[in-house]
């Protein structure tokens, strides 16, 4: 994987993500990088929001969301900011 430059990180952080979606992203991280989203419309909507930003990958059968490298970088950057 290509190392992230400061410009790339700044671009990454400029992608809008709601607080609920950030919480979902943390949930994916705490679950080991993968969660089931087939149970409930709310989880699926949050996964879709995260996917639009490139932070999760949704499986072909649309049952599982998996954290991407960008998603991990985003969470790492949030942790450093707080």
N, C-alpha and C positions, 0 to 999 in steps of 0.2 A: 504494500500500500504506500502511496506517495505521501511524504510528510506534509503536514498542513503549514502553510506560511501565515504570517500575521494577516495579510490581505484575505487569504482564504478563510481564516477563522472569523474575521470581521464580517465577511459576506455570510458565513454560516449563521452568525448570531443575529443578523438582520432579518432572517426569515421569521415571519410572525407565527407565534404558537400560543394558543390560549393557556391559561393556568391549568385548566382541567386536562388539556392535552399534555402539558409538562408533567403533571401528576401521573398520567397514564404511561408516559415514557419512563418515568422513574420506576413504576410498577413492573414494566417489562425488564428493566435492568435488574431489579431485586429478584425477579423470577428466573434469573439466569440467562436473560436475553431473548426469551420466547414465552408468549402467553397465548392462550386460546381466546379468540374474539367471537366465536360463533354463538356464545351465550349472551345475548342481549344487544339491542340496537345501539345503546349508548357506547359500549366498548368499541363496536365496529366504527361508529362515527369518529371517535377519538383516534382510532387507528388510521382511518382515512386521512384525517387532518395531519397526523404525523407523517404519513406516507407522502402527502403533497410536498412536504418540506424535505423529504428524503431521509427521514430519521428512522423509519421502520420499513421493512419489506413485508408484504402480505402474501401468504402462500397462494398458490394457484387455486386451491379449493376454498379460499377465503375464510379459513377457520383459524389460522394462526398468524400472529404478528411477530416478527423477529427484528431485534435491534440491529441497525446498520452501523458501520464505522462512523458515519456522520452523526448518527444519533448518540453514539458513545462520546464523540468529540464535543457535541453540544452539551451533554450532561456534565462532562468534565469541566467545560468552560463555566457553566453555571455554578458548579461547586467552588471553583476558584473565585468567582465573583462574590459569593456569600461568605 
